[in-house]
Amino acid sequence: MELRYKKITVKAGSNLLAKEDGSLNVPRIAHLVDQVAMLHKAGVEVVLVTSGAVASGRAILTPSRKTDAVSARQLWAALGQVKLMNRYSDFFREYGLVCAQVLTTKENFSSRTHYLNMKNCINTLLENRVIPIVNENDTISVTELMFTDNDELSGLMATLAGSEALVILSNVDGVYDSHPSDPEAKLISQITSDPDYETIHISGEMSGFGRGGMKTKLRIARKVAASGIAVHVANGNRDNILLDIMDTATKVPNTYFVPEDKQPSGVKNWIAYSDSFAKAAVIINRGAVAALLSEKAVSLLPVGVIGVEGEFKKGDLLKIVDEDRHFLGVGKAAFGSDKLKRDIPAGHQKPLIHYDYLYLENGK
């Protein structure tokens, strides 16, 4: 088998790993491990991002009536994570392989230092031939700073690890031009950096045990592809789906997001997933919007700012929005809001956000 990639991140969702009653789908987990183990033996580095802890915890214990929704989720996550990792560890041990649990929260990436610490952790595991199994720590991730779902986490891990591809395993074959339940629905085999949204069906439906849906997968897939990483959305219920995607000689139903040639820096990759930690927002005029969205490498100058929401200081992350409050991107402030307020009327042109520290949603 000629392998398509040498380093990948694989995301397995709750609907794939848990049955309808919330219990773990053990045969499916075992088959996923079989495929990862075969790739690992062939020299492929694999980072596995897994869901299923909360879903498996539901099958272990029913909370008392006094337990609120947040506490119930913490309880299920704490119970389920142990059960989930025991399964992974036992199955990988059958192949003589070692796996490691990596639990994280979105707040762990709130600073560049934390981001680099996580990057070092993953790289150290891979260098020692250990398979990292990553999941959000749902026992403490119960605030607005949760990842949207593990699709978002997998995108961050793929860029952080420097993977060549991200494979998102769901319970459908990929992205369709209408609802997948429609007999006339057609699978979209390839999506470029400038997709035709009129041909793409974006469902807001949530997963049965997860928090995401195809809308999230599409957003994350485009962000990851913009960072130069290929993305495949495929049906994890298909036998050997991961091996078939990796085999250059095999064609299998999936949606392939074409990676862009120009890869952003590590700093931009960190900023891309850090909008939740923005200290303030800057509102920019139409001229600045046009300049930022052009093909040129453009920094954000004070002259383009028409409003500020909140206070910030040098080094803080800022959300960038247009006059209609549409989100455009995130950037690192070169100076504080007090200096910005002085610079705007004075016409100073030192960039508020330098291009090297600017991430835009269009992938620039």
Secondary structure, DSSP 8 states (H G I E B T S, - for coil): --BS-SEEEEEE-HHHHB-TTS-B-HHHHHHHHHHHHHHHHTT-EEEEEE--HHHHHHTT----TT--HHHHHHHHHHHHHHHHHHHHHHHHHTTT-EEEEEEE-GGGGSSHHHHHHHHHHHHHHHHTTEEEEEEE-TTT--STTS-SSHHHHHHHHHHHHT-SEEEEEESSSS-BSS-TTSTT--B--EE-SS--GGG--------SSSS--HHHHHHHHHHHHHTT-EEEEEETTSTTHHHHHHBTT---S-EEE---SS---HHHHHHHT-GGG-SEEEEE-HHHHHHHTSSS---B-GGGEEEEES---TT-EEEEE-TT--EEEEEE-SS-HHHHHHHHHHT--S-SB-GGGEEETT--
